[in-house]
Amino acid sequence: MNKLLGVGLVVCVSCFAQSVTVAQEQPQFKKENFSYNEWTKGKFSEVVTVTNPGKIIFLAGIGPEREGDGKIVEEGSFIGQCNYAYGKIKKLLALQGATMNDVVRIVTYITDIRFFQDALKCRRDAFGDAPIPASTLLNVPQLAWPYMMIEVDVTAMLAK
């Protein structure tokens, strides 16, 4: 009986030691942004790599719909709608324990290409010191609701 307990203890200790070794060999979470062309630097990242992600967060269809009743805010003001949308994005990310620094990809939909530069400035302001992630901007004829001028999809990643 003692011999059986001793063998069981050795097996448990051996398994624990192996799991600690495996855990130590796991790569750490790492997010890196790369811009290989001069003209993209400061505008967007051409490549974002994530090593050993833990939690992946997807936000979709974030726009100028007011929280509570869904009414479109800032009708006719692209900058107002854009700032409102990014405020919602920050709030939703925070509810998941994330920040703009954790964003790895953004897709922005706008209904008027003349607001292209405004969209870039609004995004830059929203990200502050965080790197601009891999980004796509699409001009579309219409969004989900009348008077919507912008909608944003976001993917963010956190460590395990």
C-alpha positions as CSV (number, residue, x, y, z in Angstrom):
1,M,0.0,0.0,0.0
2,N,2.8,2.5,0.9
3,K,4.6,1.4,-2.2
4,L,1.5,2.2,-4.3
5,L,1.1,5.6,-2.6
6,G,4.8,6.3,-3.3
7,V,4.5,5.5,-7.0
8,G,1.4,7.6,-7.2
9,L,3.2,10.5,-5.6
10,V,6.2,10.2,-7.9
11,V,3.8,10.2,-10.9
12,C,2.0,13.3,-9.7
13,V,5.2,15.2,-9.0
14,S,6.5,14.1,-12.4
15,C,3.3,15.3,-14.2
16,F,3.4,18.6,-12.3
17,A,7.1,19.2,-13.2
18,Q,6.3,18.5,-16.9
19,S,3.3,20.9,-16.9
20,V,5.4,23.6,-15.3
21,T,8.1,23.1,-18.0
22,V,5.5,23.2,-20.8
23,A,3.9,26.3,-19.4
24,Q,7.3,28.0,-19.2
25,E,8.0,27.1,-22.8
26,Q,4.7,28.7,-24.1
27,P,5.4,31.9,-25.9
28,Q,4.2,35.1,-24.2
29,F,1.4,37.1,-25.7
30,K,2.9,39.6,-28.2
31,K,1.2,42.1,-30.5
32,E,3.4,43.8,-33.1
33,N,2.5,46.5,-35.7
34,F,4.5,46.8,-38.9
35,S,4.4,49.4,-41.7
36,Y,6.9,48.6,-44.4
37,N,6.2,51.5,-46.7
38,E,7.0,55.1,-45.8
39,W,3.6,56.4,-46.9
40,T,1.7,54.1,-44.5
41,K,3.6,55.0,-41.4
42,G,1.3,56.8,-38.9
43,K,-1.7,56.2,-41.2
44,F,-2.2,52.4,-40.6
45,S,-0.3,49.2,-40.0
46,E,0.1,47.0,-43.1
47,V,0.6,44.0,-40.8
48,V,-0.3,43.2,-37.3
49,T,1.0,40.0,-35.8
50,V,-0.3,38.4,-32.6
51,T,1.6,35.6,-30.9
52,N,-0.2,33.4,-28.4
53,P,-3.5,35.3,-28.2
54,G,-5.9,34.5,-25.4
55,K,-9.2,36.4,-25.8
56,I,-10.4,37.7,-29.2
57,I,-13.0,40.5,-29.1
58,F,-15.1,41.3,-32.2
59,L,-17.2,44.5,-32.3
60,A,-19.4,44.9,-35.4
61,G,-21.6,47.7,-36.7
62,I,-20.6,50.3,-34.2
63,G,-21.9,53.6,-35.3
64,P,-23.8,56.7,-34.3
65,E,-26.8,54.9,-32.8
66,R,-27.6,56.4,-29.4
67,E,-27.4,53.9,-26.6
68,G,-30.8,53.2,-25.2
69,D,-33.1,54.1,-28.1
70,G,-30.9,53.6,-31.2
71,K,-31.7,57.1,-32.6
72,I,-29.0,58.4,-34.9
73,V,-27.0,61.2,-33.2
74,E,-25.3,64.1,-34.8
75,E,-27.3,63.9,-38.1
76,G,-25.4,65.7,-40.8
77,S,-22.1,65.9,-38.8
78,F,-19.5,63.3,-39.9
79,I,-17.0,64.2,-37.2
80,G,-19.8,64.1,-34.5
81,Q,-20.9,60.7,-35.6
82,C,-17.3,59.4,-35.9
83,N,-16.4,60.7,-32.4
84,Y,-19.6,59.1,-31.0
85,A,-18.8,55.8,-32.6
86,Y,-15.3,55.7,-31.3
87,G,-16.5,56.6,-27.8
88,K,-18.8,53.6,-28.0
89,I,-15.9,51.4,-29.2
90,K,-13.8,52.5,-26.2
91,K,-16.6,51.8,-23.8
92,L,-17.4,48.3,-25.3
93,L,-13.7,47.4,-25.3
94,A,-13.4,48.5,-21.6
95,L,-16.3,46.2,-20.7
96,Q,-14.2,43.4,-22.0
97,G,-11.0,44.5,-20.3
98,A,-9.4,45.9,-23.4
99,T,-8.3,49.3,-24.7
100,M,-7.6,50.8,-28.1
101,N,-4.0,49.5,-27.7
102,D,-5.4,45.9,-28.0
103,V,-7.1,46.6,-31.4
104,V,-5.5,44.6,-34.2
105,R,-7.9,45.3,-37.1
106,I,-10.5,47.9,-38.0
107,V,-12.9,48.1,-41.0
108,T,-14.5,51.6,-41.4
109,Y,-17.5,52.1,-43.7
110,I,-18.4,55.6,-44.8
111,T,-21.2,56.9,-47.0
112,D,-19.3,59.8,-48.6
113,I,-15.7,59.5,-49.7
114,R,-15.3,63.2,-49.3
115,F,-15.0,62.5,-45.5
116,F,-12.0,60.2,-46.0
117,Q,-9.5,62.6,-44.4
118,D,-12.0,63.4,-41.6
119,A,-12.3,59.6,-41.0
120,L,-8.5,59.3,-40.7
121,K,-8.2,62.2,-38.3
122,C,-11.1,60.9,-36.1
123,R,-9.5,57.5,-36.0
124,R,-6.0,58.9,-35.2
125,D,-7.5,61.0,-32.4
126,A,-9.4,58.0,-31.0
127,F,-6.2,55.9,-30.9
128,G,-4.1,58.6,-29.2
129,D,-0.7,57.0,-28.5
130,A,-1.8,53.5,-29.5
131,P,-0.6,52.2,-32.8
132,I,-3.1,52.3,-35.7
133,P,-4.0,48.7,-36.5
134,A,-4.4,47.0,-39.8
135,S,-7.2,49.0,-41.4
136,T,-9.6,49.1,-44.3
137,L,-11.9,52.0,-45.3
138,L,-14.8,51.3,-47.6
139,N,-17.1,53.8,-49.2
140,V,-20.6,52.4,-49.3
141,P,-23.9,53.8,-50.7
142,Q,-25.8,53.4,-47.5
143,L,-25.5,51.9,-44.0
144,A,-28.2,50.2,-41.8
145,W,-30.2,53.3,-40.9
146,P,-30.9,56.5,-42.7
147,Y,-28.6,59.4,-41.7
148,M,-25.8,57.1,-40.6
149,M,-22.5,58.4,-42.1
150,I,-20.1,55.9,-40.5
151,E,-19.9,52.4,-39.1
152,V,-16.9,50.6,-37.7
153,D,-16.0,46.9,-37.1
154,V,-13.2,46.2,-34.6
155,T,-11.1,43.1,-33.7
156,A,-9.1,43.2,-30.5
157,M,-6.9,40.6,-28.8
158,L,-5.9,40.1,-25.2
159,A,-3.3,37.9,-23.6
160,K,-4.5,34.6,-21.9
